[in-house]
């Protein structure tokens, strides 16, 4: 049974940093595409960043240069380092996994329909 459990959310002021973690279990972690998505109130869920099984990464334009996605295969854990946070980054952040080596192909990396497994989310709130 695949499980994804996010942690690390919280409330910080604009300009601050947070690191989100996603602990994965129940599958061959290193062979899957992994991603972070977020959903703000009243908005659609959007892709934030993704990482292929080989470590290649993709980012939304809105977070490039501020966020970094990474993973530790030995710990079955996905990370999202978020720096220079802005109020518009406020959202529920979700970890997701796709049963594929690469995040592109078929669905775009940032298309939530392409992901097969989801965590329950962790809330990030940025105050101005």
C-alpha positions in Angstrom: 0.0 0.0 0.0 1.5 3.3 -1.1 1.6 6.0 1.5 2.9 9.6 1.3 3.0 11.6 4.4 3.9 15.3 4.3 5.4 17.4 7.1 7.1 20.7 7.6 4.4 23.2 6.9 3.7 26.2 9.1 3.4 29.9 9.3 6.2 32.3 8.4 6.6 35.8 7.4 7.4 36.9 3.9 11.0 36.4 3.0 11.3 33.4 5.3 12.0 29.8 4.5 10.5 26.4 5.1 11.4 22.9 4.2 8.7 20.4 3.4 9.3 16.6 3.6 7.4 13.7 2.2 8.0 10.3 3.6 7.1 7.5 1.2 6.4 3.9 1.7 4.9 0.8 0.0 6.6 1.0 -3.4 10.0 1.2 -5.1 10.6 4.8 -4.3 13.6 5.4 -6.4 11.8 4.3 -9.6 9.0 6.8 -9.5 8.5 10.4 -10.6 7.8 12.5 -7.5 6.3 16.0 -7.3 5.0 18.8 -5.1 1.6 20.4 -5.9 -0.2 23.2 -4.1 -3.7 24.4 -3.8 -4.7 27.8 -2.5 -8.3 28.5 -1.4 -10.6 29.0 -4.4 -7.9 28.0 -6.9 -7.0 24.8 -8.8 -4.3 22.5 -7.7 -1.0 23.4 -9.5 2.3 21.8 -10.0 5.2 23.4 -8.1 8.1 21.1 -8.8 8.9 17.6 -9.9 11.8 15.2 -9.9 12.4 12.2 -12.2 13.9 8.9 -11.0 17.3 10.1 -12.4 17.1 13.4 -10.4 16.1 15.7 -13.3 13.9 18.5 -12.0 11.2 20.8 -13.3 9.7 23.9 -11.7 6.8 26.2 -12.1 7.9 29.7 -13.3 6.5 31.2 -10.1 9.0 29.3 -7.9 12.1 29.1 -10.0 15.1 30.3 -8.2 13.3 30.2 -4.8 12.3 26.5 -4.4 14.4 23.4 -4.7 13.1 19.9 -4.9 15.3 17.0 -3.9 15.1 13.5 -2.7 16.9 11.0 -0.6 16.4 7.5 -2.0 18.0 5.9 1.0 15.5 7.5 3.3 12.5 7.3 0.8 12.0 11.0 1.4 11.2 13.9 -0.9 11.9 17.5 0.0 10.9 20.9 -1.0 13.2 23.7 0.2 11.3 27.0 0.0 13.2 30.3 0.3 12.2 33.9 -0.2 8.6 33.0 0.5 5.8 35.3 -0.6 2.2 35.6 0.6 1.1 34.2 -2.8 2.9 30.9 -1.8 0.2 30.4 0.8 -1.5 27.0 0.1 -1.9 23.4 1.0 1.1 21.6 -0.3 0.7 18.0 -1.5 3.3 15.4 -2.3 2.5 13.1 -5.2 4.0 10.1 -7.0 3.6 8.8 -10.6 4.3 5.1 -11.5 6.8 6.1 -14.1 10.5 6.8 -14.2 10.0 10.2 -15.8 7.5 13.0 -15.0 6.9 14.0 -18.6 5.3 11.8 -21.3 1.6 11.4 -21.6 0.8 14.0 -18.9 2.9 17.1 -18.4 4.9 17.0 -15.2 2.6 19.6 -13.6 -0.7 18.0 -14.5 -2.2 16.5 -11.4 -4.2 13.9 -13.5 -0.8 12.3 -14.3 -0.1 11.5 -10.6 -1.1 8.2 -9.2 -0.7 8.7 -5.4 -1.2 11.6 -3.1 -0.5 12.6 0.4 -3.0 14.5 2.6 -1.1 17.7 2.4 0.6 20.2 4.7 -0.4 23.8 5.1 1.9 26.7 4.4 0.9 30.2 5.4 3.0 33.2 4.5 2.1 36.6 6.1 3.2 39.9 4.7 
